[in-house]
């Protein structure tokens, strides 16, 4: 009897330690264990490269998006990285972005919502890996690259149906003042 109690206590301690370690069975549960996510966030979608999954959440209460990385470690997933993006009313809205290099993975993630009916497509990437995504008003488009690069270095550009450049992502051209509120989509003049 004493041996059974000792085994049950050991199993209970193992489960308790498992839960404290943030290791989970799925990328979603690992992301939800990330301390940056509170109960008001709702799941939007998930993209992945290999053993790394990028999950997007939003909170109407905080008026922000959270991008969370969940990486596979053995048979389980763990989440140690997240970024946030505040809501804006810009014609093109950055919804999520992340550039990360870990022991196992490197990736760059950029997702955008177009609120401009003139935007037909968006291109982003670093030569020779430049990708093009068609987009309609109210639609979200996502870019996920298997390398780590600052998202403002992806040369993200929005075009109309005739190929005219309408917007670029990053800081204002020619600036030497790098303020958080200027890190967004800007109109070409």
KELOMAR-167146 format. One record per residue: residue number from 1; residue in three letters; chain; x, y, z of N, C-alpha, C, O in turn. Coordinates in steps of 0.05 Angstrom, whole numbers. Each point is the difference from the previous one (the first is absolute). Layout:
BEGIN
<NUM 'ALA' 'A' <X Y Z> <X Y Z> <X Y Z> <X Y Z>>
...
END
This chain:
BEGIN
<1 'UNK' 'A' <16 -24 0> <-16 24 0> <17 25 0> <-5 19 -14>>
<2 'UNK' 'A' <26 -19 30> <18 23 1> <13 5 -27> <5 23 -7>>
<3 'UNK' 'A' <1 -44 -7> <13 2 -26> <-19 13 -20> <8 16 -16>>
<4 'UNK' 'A' <-33 -23 16> <-21 11 -17> <-3 30 5> <-1 16 -19>>
<5 'UNK' 'A' <1 -8 44> <-2 28 7> <24 15 -10> <-3 22 -11>>
<6 'UNK' 'A' <27 -33 14> <24 12 -9> <0 4 -31> <9 20 -10>>
<7 'UNK' 'A' <-19 -40 -4> <-2 2 -29> <-20 21 -9> <6 16 -18>>
<8 'UNK' 'A' <-29 -15 32> <-20 21 -7> <10 28 6> <-5 18 -15>>
<9 'UNK' 'A' <19 -15 37> <12 26 6> <21 8 -20> <1 23 -9>>
<10 'UNK' 'A' <15 -42 0> <21 5 -20> <-13 8 -27> <9 19 -13>>
<11 'UNK' 'A' <-30 -32 6> <-15 6 -25> <-12 28 2> <1 16 -18>>
<12 'UNK' 'A' <-13 -10 41> <-12 26 5> <21 23 -2> <-5 20 -12>>
<13 'UNK' 'A' <28 -25 24> <22 20 -2> <10 3 -28> <6 23 -9>>
<14 'UNK' 'A' <-4 -44 -6> <9 1 -28> <-20 16 -17> <8 17 -16>>
<15 'UNK' 'A' <-34 -21 20> <-20 15 -14> <1 29 7> <-2 17 -17>>
<16 'UNK' 'A' <5 -11 43> <2 28 9> <25 14 -13> <-3 22 -9>>
<17 'UNK' 'A' <25 -36 9> <25 12 -12> <-4 4 -30> <9 19 -12>>
<18 'UNK' 'A' <-23 -38 -1> <-5 1 -28> <-17 26 -6> <6 14 -19>>
<19 'UNK' 'A' <-26 -10 34> <-17 24 -4> <14 26 5> <-5 20 -13>>
<20 'UNK' 'A' <23 -20 32> <16 24 6> <21 6 -22> <8 23 -3>>
<21 'UNK' 'A' <0 -43 -11> <21 4 -20> <-9 11 -27> <17 6 -17>>
<22 'UNK' 'A' <-43 -2 14> <-12 11 -25> <2 -19 -23> <-5 8 -23>>
<23 'UNK' 'A' <12 -33 27> <-1 -20 -22> <-28 -9 -3> <-14 -6 20>>
<24 'UNK' 'A' <4 4 -45> <-27 -7 -5> <-1 -20 -24> <20 -3 -14>>
<25 'UNK' 'A' <-43 -10 10> <-3 -20 -21> <-4 12 -28> <7 -12 -19>>
<26 'UNK' 'A' <-18 36 18> <-6 13 -26> <11 28 -1> <5 12 21>>
<27 'UNK' 'A' <0 -2 -45> <9 28 -2> <-19 20 12> <8 20 12>>
<28 'UNK' 'A' <-35 -25 -15> <-20 18 11> <2 1 30> <-1 22 12>>
<29 'UNK' 'A' <3 -45 1> <1 0 29> <26 12 10> <1 13 21>>
<30 'UNK' 'A' <21 -17 -36> <25 13 8> <-2 30 -2> <9 15 17>>
<31 'UNK' 'A' <-21 -5 -39> <-3 28 -4> <-18 12 22> <6 22 11>>
<32 'UNK' 'A' <-27 -36 -4> <-18 10 21> <13 1 27> <-9 14 18>>
<33 'UNK' 'A' <31 -30 -14> <14 1 25> <21 22 1> <11 5 21>>
<34 'UNK' 'A' <-7 9 -43> <18 23 -1> <-11 22 18> <-23 7 -2>>
<35 'UNK' 'A' <40 4 20> <-10 20 19> <-11 25 -12> <-14 16 13>>
<36 'UNK' 'A' <21 -10 -38> <-10 24 -13> <-29 -1 -8> <-13 20 -5>>
<37 'UNK' 'A' <2 -44 4> <-28 -4 -7> <-17 -1 25> <4 -17 17>>
<38 'UNK' 'A' <-24 34 -16> <-19 0 22> <-26 -11 -10> <-3 -6 -24>>
<39 'UNK' 'A' <-16 2 41> <-26 -13 -7> <-16 15 -21> <-19 -12 -12>>
<40 'UNK' 'A' <25 37 6> <-16 16 -19> <9 -4 -29> <-12 11 -18>>
<41 'UNK' 'A' <34 -26 14> <10 -4 -28> <-15 -23 -13> <-5 -21 13>>
<42 'UNK' 'A' <-1 24 -38> <-13 -22 -15> <19 -8 -24> <14 17 -11>>
<43 'UNK' 'A' <-15 -42 5> <17 -12 -21> <-10 10 -27> <-24 1 -5>>
<44 'UNK' 'A' <44 6 -13> <-7 9 -27> <9 -21 -20> <-17 -10 -15>>
<45 'UNK' 'A' <43 3 15> <9 -21 -19> <28 -9 8> <12 10 19>>
<46 'UNK' 'A' <-2 -29 -35> <26 -12 5> <14 -5 -27> <-12 -9 -19>>
<47 'UNK' 'A' <39 14 18> <17 -7 -22> <24 -14 11> <7 4 23>>
<48 'UNK' 'A' <7 -19 -40> <23 -14 10> <21 -5 -20> <-5 -2 -24>>
<49 'UNK' 'A' <30 -1 34> <23 -9 -16> <13 -22 17> <10 5 22>>
<50 'UNK' 'A' <-11 -29 -33> <13 -22 15> <-13 -4 27> <-24 -4 3>>
<51 'UNK' 'A' <41 4 17> <-8 -5 28> <-9 25 14> <-8 -1 24>>
<52 'UNK' 'A' <8 24 -38> <-8 26 12> <-27 8 -10> <-5 -1 -24>>
<53 'UNK' 'A' <-12 9 42> <-27 10 -7> <-3 28 10> <7 6 23>>
<54 'UNK' 'A' <-17 12 -40> <-6 28 8> <-30 2 2> <-15 -5 -19>>
<55 'UNK' 'A' <6 13 42> <-29 3 6> <-7 29 4> <14 15 14>>
<56 'UNK' 'A' <-36 -7 -26> <-10 28 3> <-25 0 17> <-18 -15 -4>>
<57 'UNK' 'A' <18 34 23> <-23 4 18> <-7 30 -1> <17 17 -7>>
<58 'UNK' 'A' <-42 -11 15> <-8 28 2> <-16 5 25> <-14 -18 9>>
<59 'UNK' 'A' <15 42 2> <-15 8 23> <-14 26 -6> <12 21 -4>>
<60 'UNK' 'A' <-39 -22 2> <-15 25 -3> <0 17 25> <-3 24 -2>>
<61 'UNK' 'A' <7 -37 25> <2 15 25> <25 17 1> <-1 24 6>>
<62 'UNK' 'A' <24 -36 -13> <26 15 0> <5 14 -27> <18 16 -2>>
<63 'UNK' 'A' <-34 -22 -18> <3 10 -27> <28 -5 -10> <14 19 -8>>
<64 'UNK' 'A' <-7 -44 8> <26 -8 -10> <0 -29 -10> <-18 -16 7>>
<65 'UNK' 'A' <37 10 -24> <5 -27 -10> <25 -10 15> <18 15 7>>
<66 'UNK' 'A' <-17 -41 -4> <24 -13 11> <9 -22 -19> <-16 -17 -9>>
<67 'UNK' 'A' <41 17 2> <12 -21 -16> <17 -17 19> <17 11 14>>
<68 'UNK' 'A' <-22 -37 -14> <13 -18 19> <13 -23 -15> <-12 -12 -17>>
<69 'UNK' 'A' <37 7 25> <15 -23 -12> <-3 -24 18> <5 2 24>>
<70 'UNK' 'A' <-12 -25 -35> <0 -25 14> <19 -19 -15> <-4 -5 -23>>
<71 'UNK' 'A' <24 -5 38> <20 -18 -13> <-2 -28 12> <-6 -4 24>>
<72 'UNK' 'A' <10 -16 -41> <-1 -27 8> <26 -7 14> <22 7 -10>>
<73 'UNK' 'A' <-24 -21 32> <24 -9 15> <-6 -29 8> <-15 -5 19>>
<74 'UNK' 'A' <27 -13 -34> <-6 -28 4> <-28 -6 -10> <-6 6 -23>>
<75 'UNK' 'A' <-11 -16 40> <-28 -5 -7> <-19 23 7> <-23 -1 -7>>
<76 'UNK' 'A' <33 20 21> <-16 22 11> <6 27 -13> <20 3 -14>>
<77 'UNK' 'A' <-37 17 20> <5 27 -9> <4 19 23> <-11 -4 22>>
<78 'UNK' 'A' <27 25 -27> <5 20 21> <-1 28 -13> <9 3 -23>>
<79 'UNK' 'A' <-18 17 37> <-2 27 -11> <15 19 18> <-7 4 23>>
<80 'UNK' 'A' <28 9 -34> <16 19 15> <1 28 -13> <10 18 12>>
<81 'UNK' 'A' <-21 -15 -36> <2 25 -14> <-27 11 -8> <-18 -16 -9>>
<82 'UNK' 'A' <15 42 11> <-25 13 -10> <6 29 -6> <19 12 11>>
<83 'UNK' 'A' <-35 -1 -29> <1 28 -6> <-29 11 0> <-19 -15 -2>>
<84 'UNK' 'A' <16 41 4> <-26 12 0> <-1 22 -21> <20 13 -6>>
<85 'UNK' 'A' <-45 -9 -5> <-4 21 -20> <-27 14 7> <-20 -14 1>>
<86 'UNK' 'A' <20 40 5> <-25 13 6> <-18 3 -24> <10 1 -23>>
<87 'UNK' 'A' <-36 0 28> <-19 5 -21> <5 28 -12> <9 18 15>>
<88 'UNK' 'A' <-13 -14 -40> <1 26 -13> <-24 2 -20> <-13 -20 -6>>
<89 'UNK' 'A' <9 44 -3> <-21 4 -21> <13 7 -26> <-12 11 -18>>
<90 'UNK' 'A' <38 -18 14> <15 6 -24> <-12 -16 -24> <-13 -20 4>>
<91 'UNK' 'A' <16 31 -28> <-9 -14 -24> <11 -29 -3> <-13 -18 -8>>
<92 'UNK' 'A' <38 15 16> <13 -26 2> <9 -2 29> <14 17 11>>
<93 'UNK' 'A' <-23 -39 2> <5 -3 29> <19 -24 4> <-7 -22 -8>>
<94 'UNK' 'A' <29 27 21> <17 -22 10> <-15 -14 22> <-9 12 19>>
<95 'UNK' 'A' <5 -38 -23> <-15 -16 20> <20 -16 17> <-5 -4 24>>
<96 'UNK' 'A' <26 -6 -36> <19 -16 15> <27 0 -14> <1 0 -25>>
<97 'UNK' 'A' <19 -1 40> <27 -2 -11> <19 -12 20> <-2 5 24>>
<98 'UNK' 'A' <20 -21 -34> <20 -13 17> <24 -8 -16> <-3 -11 -22>>
<99 'UNK' 'A' <26 16 32> <25 -10 -12> <16 -13 23> <6 13 19>>
<100 'UNK' 'A' <0 -38 -22> <12 -15 22> <19 -21 -10> <-4 -13 -21>>
<101 'UNK' 'A' <26 9 36> <18 -22 -4> <4 -14 27> <7 13 20>>
<102 'UNK' 'A' <-13 -39 -20> <4 -16 24> <20 -22 -7> <11 0 -22>>
<103 'UNK' 'A' <-6 -17 41> <19 -22 -5> <-9 -18 -23> <17 -10 -14>>
<104 'UNK' 'A' <-43 7 11> <-11 -18 -20> <-11 13 -25> <-1 -12 -21>>
<105 'UNK' 'A' <-8 37 23> <-15 13 -21> <8 28 -5> <11 14 17>>
<106 'UNK' 'A' <-16 -5 -42> <2 28 -7> <-24 6 -17> <-7 -15 -19>>
<107 'UNK' 'A' <-7 38 24> <-23 7 -16> <-6 29 2> <8 14 19>>
<108 'UNK' 'A' <-22 -4 -39> <-10 27 0> <-29 -1 -8> <-7 -13 -20>>
<109 'UNK' 'A' <-10 26 35> <-29 -1 -3> <-11 28 -3> <7 17 16>>
<110 'UNK' 'A' <-24 -13 -35> <-13 26 -4> <-28 -4 -10> <-5 -15 -19>>
<111 'UNK' 'A' <-15 26 33> <-27 -2 -9> <-14 27 1> <5 16 19>>
<112 'UNK' 'A' <-21 -10 -39> <-11 26 -5> <-30 -2 -7> <-8 -19 -14>>
<113 'UNK' 'A' <-7 39 22> <-28 3 -9> <-2 24 -18> <10 22 8>>
<114 'UNK' 'A' <-21 -25 -31> <-4 22 -18> <-28 12 4> <-20 -14 -1>>
<115 'UNK' 'A' <19 41 6> <-25 14 2> <-3 20 -24> <-16 18 1>>
<116 'UNK' 'A' <33 -22 -21> <0 17 -24> <-9 -16 -24> <14 -19 -7>>
<117 'UNK' 'A' <-36 27 -5> <-10 -15 -23> <18 2 -25> <-3 -16 -19>>
<118 'UNK' 'A' <22 35 19> <18 4 -23> <24 -20 1> <13 -4 -20>>
<119 'UNK' 'A' <-8 -8 43> <23 -18 2> <-9 -27 -12> <-19 -12 9>>
<120 'UNK' 'A' <34 3 -29> <-5 -25 -14> <18 -22 9> <-8 -24 2>>
<121 'UNK' 'A' <33 31 5> <19 -21 10> <22 13 16> <5 24 -2>>
<122 'UNK' 'A' <8 -41 18> <22 9 16> <24 -19 -6> <-3 -24 -2>>
<123 'UNK' 'A' <26 36 0> <25 -15 -3> <17 4 24> <2 23 11>>
<124 'UNK' 'A' <12 -44 -2> <19 2 23> <21 -22 -3> <-5 -21 -12>>
<125 'UNK' 'A' <28 27 24> <21 -20 0> <27 13 -5> <3 24 -2>>
<126 'UNK' 'A' <17 -41 1> <28 8 -5> <9 -16 -24> <-3 -25 0>>
<127 'UNK' 'A' <14 38 -20> <9 -14 -24> <18 -23 8> <17 3 17>>
<128 'UNK' 'A' <-21 -26 -28> <-17 -8 -22> <-28 -10 9> <-15 -11 -16>>
<129 'UNK' 'A' <9 13 41> <-25 -10 11> <-21 22 5> <-6 7 22>>
<130 'UNK' 'A' <-4 4 -44> <-21 20 1> <-26 -14 -7> <-1 -14 -21>>
<131 'UNK' 'A' <-19 18 37> <-26 -13 -5> <-21 21 -5> <2 23 10>>
<132 'UNK' 'A' <-22 -31 -25> <-22 18 -7> <-27 -13 9> <-4 -23 -5>>
<133 'UNK' 'A' <-13 40 18> <-26 -10 9> <-22 19 -10> <2 24 5>>
<134 'UNK' 'A' <-21 -35 -19> <-24 15 -8> <-16 7 26> <0 -16 19>>
<135 'UNK' 'A' <-13 39 -19> <-15 8 24> <-24 17 -9> <1 15 -19>>
<136 'UNK' 'A' <-22 -18 34> <-25 16 -3> <-5 16 25> <11 -7 21>>
<137 'UNK' 'A' <-27 27 -23> <-7 17 23> <-12 -18 22> <-17 -16 -5>>
<138 'UNK' 'A' <27 20 30> <-10 -15 23> <13 -27 3> <-6 -15 19>>
<139 'UNK' 'A' <24 8 -36> <13 -26 0> <28 1 14> <14 20 -2>>
<140 'UNK' 'A' <-7 -41 15> <27 -3 13> <17 -17 -17> <-8 -22 -9>>
<141 'UNK' 'A' <33 31 4> <20 -16 -14> <24 -5 18> <7 17 16>>
<142 'UNK' 'A' <6 -40 -20> <22 -8 18> <24 -8 -17> <-3 -14 -20>>
<143 'UNK' 'A' <27 22 29> <25 -8 -11> <15 -14 22> <2 9 23>>
<144 'UNK' 'A' <10 -32 -29> <16 -15 19> <25 -11 -15> <-2 -15 -19>>
<145 'UNK' 'A' <25 24 28> <25 -6 -13> <18 -18 18> <-1 3 25>>
<146 'UNK' 'A' <17 -21 -36> <16 -18 16> <28 12 7> <20 -14 1>>
<147 'UNK' 'A' <-20 40 3> <25 14 9> <-8 23 18> <-23 8 1>>
<148 'UNK' 'A' <42 1 15> <-6 22 18> <10 26 -12> <24 3 -6>>
<149 'UNK' 'A' <-42 16 3> <6 27 -10> <-19 20 13> <-24 -7 3>>
<150 'UNK' 'A' <33 30 5> <-17 20 11> <-23 5 -19> <4 2 -25>>
<151 'UNK' 'A' <-29 0 35> <-22 2 -19> <0 26 -16> <-12 1 -22>>
<152 'UNK' 'A' <24 20 32> <2 24 -16> <21 -2 -22> <2 18 -17>>
<153 'UNK' 'A' <13 -40 17> <20 -4 -21> <-10 -19 -22> <15 -8 -18>>
<154 'UNK' 'A' <-41 0 20> <-12 -18 -20> <-9 15 -25> <-11 -13 -19>>
<155 'UNK' 'A' <14 39 18> <-8 16 -23> <-29 -5 -7> <-7 -1 -24>>
<156 'UNK' 'A' <-10 -1 44> <-29 -4 -5> <-12 24 -14> <3 23 10>>
<157 'UNK' 'A' <-16 -28 -32> <-11 21 -17> <-28 -8 -9> <-4 -23 -9>>
<158 'UNK' 'A' <-15 41 10> <-27 -5 -10> <-3 14 -27> <9 23 -4>>
<159 'UNK' 'A' <-22 -37 -15> <-4 10 -27> <-29 0 -8> <-16 -15 11>>
<160 'UNK' 'A' <9 33 -30> <-27 -2 -11> <0 -20 -23> <21 -12 -6>>
<161 'UNK' 'A' <-43 9 -8> <-3 -21 -20> <18 6 -25> <6 -18 -16>>
<162 'UNK' 'A' <3 43 13> <17 7 -22> <30 -1 7> <17 6 -17>>
<163 'UNK' 'A' <-11 -15 41> <28 -2 8> <12 26 12> <24 1 4>>
<164 'UNK' 'A' <-41 18 1> <9 25 12> <4 -4 30> <-17 -11 13>>
<165 'UNK' 'A' <40 20 -3> <6 -2 29> <-18 19 15> <0 24 -5>>
<166 'UNK' 'A' <-15 -34 25> <-17 17 16> <11 4 28> <-1 23 10>>
<167 'UNK' 'A' <11 -44 3> <10 2 28> <25 -17 3> <5 -19 -15>>
<168 'UNK' 'A' <11 27 35> <23 -16 8> <0 -3 31> <-11 17 14>>
<169 'UNK' 'A' <22 -39 -4> <0 -4 28> <27 6 12> <21 -6 -11>>
<170 'UNK' 'A' <-21 19 35> <24 6 14> <-1 27 13> <-22 9 8>>
<171 'UNK' 'A' <44 4 -6> <2 27 11> <-2 20 -24> <5 -8 -23>>
<172 'UNK' 'A' <-12 33 28> <-1 19 -22> <27 3 -13> <21 -1 13>>
<173 'UNK' 'A' <-22 3 -39> <26 3 -15> <14 25 8> <-12 21 4>>
<174 'UNK' 'A' <39 -24 -1> <17 23 7> <-1 8 29> <12 21 7>>
<175 'UNK' 'A' <-24 -36 10> <-1 7 28> <24 -9 15> <13 -20 -7>>
<176 'UNK' 'A' <-6 34 28> <21 -9 18> <-11 -2 29> <14 -4 19>>
<177 'UNK' 'A' <-41 8 -18> <-14 -3 26> <-18 -25 -2> <-19 -1 -16>>
<178 'UNK' 'A' <26 -20 31> <-15 -25 -2> <-18 -3 24> <7 -9 21>>
<179 'UNK' 'A' <-32 18 -26> <-21 -2 21> <-19 -23 -6> <-6 -5 -23>>
<180 'UNK' 'A' <-4 -8 44> <-18 -23 -3> <-24 7 -17> <-9 -15 -17>>
<181 'UNK' 'A' <-3 39 21> <-24 7 -14> <5 5 -30> <-20 0 -15>>
<182 'UNK' 'A' <45 3 6> <6 4 -28> <6 -27 -14> <3 0 -24>>
<183 'UNK' 'A' <-2 -22 39> <5 -27 -11> <-26 -11 -11> <-14 -14 14>>
<184 'UNK' 'A' <8 20 -40> <-26 -7 -11> <2 2 -30> <21 3 -12>>
<185 'UNK' 'A' <-45 -5 -1> <-2 4 -29> <-1 30 -6> <-14 15 13>>
<186 'UNK' 'A' <29 -7 -34> <0 28 -8> <-6 2 -30> <6 -18 -16>>
<187 'UNK' 'A' <-20 39 9> <-7 5 -28> <25 9 -16> <16 15 10>>
<188 'UNK' 'A' <-14 -25 -35> <20 11 -18> <-10 27 -10> <-24 4 -4>>
<189 'UNK' 'A' <42 15 2> <-8 27 -9> <9 5 -28> <-5 21 -11>>
END
